[in-house]
Amino acid sequence: KHIPIVNKLLDYNKLTKLKTSFGENMFDYINNETGRIHTDFWQILDTGRVSCKNPNLQQIPARTELGGKMRECFVPEQGYKIVGGDYSGCELRIIAEFSKDPVWVNAFKEGKDLHSELCAMTFNIDIKDVKTPTPFKPDIKYRDVQKTLNFGLAYGMSHIKLANTIEISEDEAKNIIDKFFRSVPRVEKFLTALGNKGKNTGKIKSPPPYGRIRYFSDYQTADNARKGAIERASKNHPIQGGNADMTKLALIYIYDYIKDKPIKLIHTVHDEIQTEVPDYMADEWAVKMSELMNQAAAQILKTVPMVVDCAVNDYWSK
């Protein structure tokens, strides 16, 4: 199949960036005394998330085959395991919790595949057909389009962004979003209310119980482009901020629990926490870690259940 040269160039740029950021120069970050990499963490971004640099270990891909290979390079000490936990579909569960949309809430309560359930509704197809190719772009499946849209909601995705992401026309993308919101009107109402709140008042809060406020000091003088940016940030802040709050609370619970135990907190990537633990207690710790992360999530999510995926590995894996 013919691939335009621009796609080849984009792939080349992505690989070049990975090589430059996480190639041989990673050896320069290894501490001579500990033999480990000690990245610098920054505690509070606009949404409340944690970031890091020198090097930015949060930017190593997680879901691609190449990303998996890169993560396999990070291994524990001999006699130890890496036990990692992450919140499954965290931002989508936050949307469900606060929009109160019955389709979303019931899908999570009943353990259904939200992407497939919504896909069948958006495209008016049988749920067994959600993994078939779309007529408007045969190399992409219906469910993949829906999944892109679902996650994009948390970032205020427009039809233009959706069109660029999955490489379809803007008219097709707008039609998909319109059909989606007709199926789940409470989600649209929830997101619209968040966007309007930020644009009209210049501030937006993260969910209770913390309610951290993000201010937009220029909201009264903003031009149309800036108003659009404020609207998108206002939709995103309570969702990503709620994610940040429960992850940080989980870090506190884990830190307090492991103070007198041979377990180390070694990394966090948004809704993911990684620890290093002796072989003999790895399985036991995975169960306890999941319990602590769920305990933290319950402070934000009161009606929608959280699922924590905890895994024991010989390397860093998501």
N, C-alpha and C positions, 0 to 999 in steps of 0.2 A: 504494500500500500504506500502511495506517495505521501510524504510528510513535508509540508512547506518548510523552507529553510529557517523561517522565523521560529518555528517550534524547536528545531534543532539548536538554534542559538539560545533560546530560553533554557533548554535542558543543560546546555553547556555552561551557562551562567550559574545555574543552580549548583552544578557539580563543582565548579570553580570556587564558589563561595564556601561550600562545605570543605573543600580541600584547604582553602586559605584559613578558615576559622578553626577546623578540627583535624588538620593533617599533622605533619611532622612537628609543626610549631607547638603542638600540645605538650611535647616533652619539655618545653621551656617553663611550663607551669608546675612541673613536679617539684615538690619541696624536697630539698636535699636531706633533711633530718627525718621526715616522716615517710617519704616515698609516695606521698599522696598529692592530689591536686586540691588546693583550698581556694575555692572560688569566693568572690566578694558578694555578699547578699545585701540587697536594698529592701528595707522592710515595707515601705508603703508607696505604691504607685497610686494613680488617680482613683482606681477602682478598689484599692486595698490589697491588690495582689503583691506578691514578692517577686523581685527580679534579681538577676545576678550578672556579673561580668568578671572578666580576667580569670578564666574565660567564661563565656555565656553558655553554661551547660544546659540551660533550659531550651536552647535552640537546636539541640540534636534531634533529628527526626525520630518519631516514635512508631509510626504506622507503616512506613514504606519498608521494602525488603532491605534497602541500603541502610535505613535508619536502624533496623534491627541488628544488622551486622556491626554498625558503629557502636551500638550500646553493648554488644558482647565484649567489647574491649575493656569495659569497666568491670572489674572483678573484685571480690572481697579478699581479705587475708586468708591464708591457708587455715583450714579448720573452721571457716565461717561460711555463712550463706547470706545472700542479699534477699531480704524480705520486703517486698514493695506492695503498697496498697493504693488503689485509686478509686475515686467516686465514679460510678458508672452513670453516664448521661446526666451529670450534675446540673448543668445549666438548663437542660430540658426539663428536669424535675422541678427546678425553681420556677420556670415558666408555668408549669402545671399547677404548682402550689398556689401561686399568687394570681393567676388568671382564672382559676377555678373552672377551666374548661372541662366539661365532663368526659370528652373523648380522651384528652390527655391524662386526666386524673385516673380514669378507669383503666386505661392501658397500663399504667404503672402499678396500680393496685392489684391488677389481675396478672401481672407478669407478662404482658403481651409485648410484641415488637412494635414500638410506637411508630417507627419509620414505615413499616409495612401497613399498619392500620391507617395512617394518614395518607399514604400513597394511594391506597385503594379508593379513598374518598376523593382526593384531589383529582385523580385521573378517571374516576368512575369506572374502575376495572375490578375484577375479582382479585381477592387478596393472593390467590395462588399465582397470579400473573405479574406480580410486582417486580419480578426479576427478569422480565422479558425486555427486549430492546424497545426504545421509544421510536415512533415513526418520524419524529422531527430530528432525531440524531441517533442513528442506528447503533453507534458504538457506545452508547450509554444507556443504562437500564433505568426504568421508571423509579425504582427505589433509590438509586444513586442521586437522581434529581431531587427527590423528596428529602433525602438525608442532607444534601447540600443546603436546601432551603431551610430545614428545621434548625440546623446549627447557625445558619446565617441570620436567623431572626434575632439571636442574642447579640448581634452586632449591627442591627438596624439595616440589614441587607435590602437594597433597592432592586428593582427589576433590571436596572442597568448593570449592577454588580453581578446579579445572577446570570444575566446574559453573557457577560465576559467570563465568568467562572466556568460555565459548562459549554460555552461557545455556541450559543443559539442566538436568534434574533431578539431584539428588545421587545418586539410585539409578542413573541412566543413566551418570553419570560414574564411579561406583565400578565398575560392570560393565565399562566400557571399560578402566579401569586394571587390573582383575583379569585380563582377557583378554590385555592387553598383556604383563603380567609372566609369564603362563603361556607366552608365546611366547619370552620372553627372560629366563629365570630367573637367569642370571648377572648381569644388570644389576640385578635386584631384590636379589640377594644382596650385590652390591657396595655399593649405596646403603644398604641396611639396616645393613651392617657399619660404614659411615662414621657413620651416625646414632647407632648404639649406642656407638661409640668415644667420640664427643663427650659423650654423656649420662653414660656410666659413668666416664670418666676426667677429664673437664673440659678436654680439649685435643684438637686435631686438626692434622694436618700437611698441607702442600702436597706435591705429588709430588717424588720425587728428580729431580735431584741436590740441590735446595736444602732441601727439607723444613722450610719455615718453619712454626713452631708458632703456632697461635691458641689462646689460653686462655679458658676460661669459668669465672671465679673463683667464680661462684655456683651451680655445678652441683649441689652437695650439698644446698643449701637451696631449690632452685628448685621452684616450684609446677608444676602440670601445663601451664599455658600457657607458662611459661618453658622447661620441658623440651622442649615442642614446638618452640619457637624455637631452642633449642640443637641439637636434632636436625636441623632444616632447615639451619641454618648449617653443621653438621658435614658434611652431604651436599654442600653447595655449595662449601665452602672449598677442597678439593683440586681441584675442577673449575675454578672461577673463578680460584683461585690459580695453577694450572698455566698457565692462559691468561695471567694477569698476568706470570708469570715469563718465558714465551717472548717476550711483547711487549716487556718491558723489556730482555731480552737482545738482541732485534732492534734496539731503539733504540740500544743501546751499539755494536753492530756497525756500524750505519748512521752513527752519530756519528763513530766512528773512521775510517770509510772516506771521509767527506766533508770531513774537517778541512781539507784543502788544495784543495778543489774548490768551484766556485760553486753549491753546492747547500745549501738551507736546510731544516732540520727545522722544520715549522710547526705541527703538531698531532698529537695521538694521542687516539683514542677507543677504549679497551679493547683490541680486537684489530685496530685500524685505525691506520695511520701515514700521515701526509700530508707531502709535501715539495714544495718549489718549486725548479724547475730551468730553466736556459736552454733555449729551443726546440731548439737544435741537438743537445743531448745527452739529450733527454727519453726517447726510445725506448731508447737504450742504457742509461740509468739505470734504467728500469723493469725491464729484464732483470736487472741487477745487484741492485736492491733486492729483487726476488723471491728471488734466490739467497741474499742475506743473511738474509732473514726465514725461509726454509726451513732455513738453517743453525742458526738459533736454535731453531726448532721441534724439530729433530732432537735437541736436548739433553733434551727432555721425552718426545717420542714416539719410541720405539725400534722399534715394529713397525707402527704405523698411519701411513700416509703423510699428509703435510699438503699442502694445495693453497693457494697464495697467489695471489690475484687482484690484479694490478697494472694500473692504468689511467692513461692520459695524457689530461688534460682541460684545458679553458680555464677551469674553475671547480672548486670542491670537489664531488666526486661519490663515492658509495660504490658 
